[in-house]
Amino acid sequence: MSSAQSHPSGDARYTTIDRTIKLVDYQKDALLEVLNAAQETFGYLSEELLIYISRQLDVSLSKVYGVSTFYHMFTFTPLGEHNCIVCTGTACHVKGADRIVQAMVDEFRVAAGETTADGLLSLNTARCLGSCGLAPVTVLDGQVRAKETPEAVIQHVKEALV
């Protein structure tokens, strides 16, 4: 069955998902790999996409949802053109992550977990990015930044938005 037939929308991005699913031989244990491919291809995991993956791998929707909500790298709404993640794990919190988040909220008028109205910037938090020795840590457009200050993060984001 071709991907255009397998997904009623005809969205060509589903061919990437189908290719990944076929590559892992429809193994249920490959759910995380398939979710990663879907996130990379679509930019976020919509309800429709989670249902599709559930059906294609023959995995319960509750399991697909459970795995996708467990990992911080998955998002369920489209992100902005630029994405800033602030680690709020214990080490980062102690070293001022809350001040970084508040500075971002104040400067760019975007709440944590939201995207600016113009779609240019998403601000997200993560429970832990696994870089505690570098606290506080942010990730701006995929680039990890260590020992950040509110002022430095604002400056980096402003440079990215230009």
CORWOLIN-V254925 format. One line per field, one symbol per residue. ss: DSSP state (H for helix, E for strand, - for the rest). phi: phi as a letter, one per 40 degrees, with the letter a starting at -180 (. if undefined). A space follows every 10 residues. Layout:
ss=???
phi=???
//
This chain:
ss=--HHHH---- ---HHHHHHH HHH----HHH HHHHHHHHHH HH----HHHH HHHHHHH--- HHHHHHHHHH ---------- -EEEEEE--H HHHH--HHHH HHHHHHHH-- ---EE----- EEEEEE---- -HHH---EEE --EEE----H HHHHHHHHHH H-
phi=.cccccbdcg cccccccdcc ccccffcccc dccccccccc ccgabcddcc cdcdcccfbc cccdcccccc ccccbbbccc dbbbbbcbcd ccccchdccc dcccdccbfb cdgbbddcgc bbbbbbcabg bdcbdcbbbb fgccbbfcbd cccdcccdcc cc
//
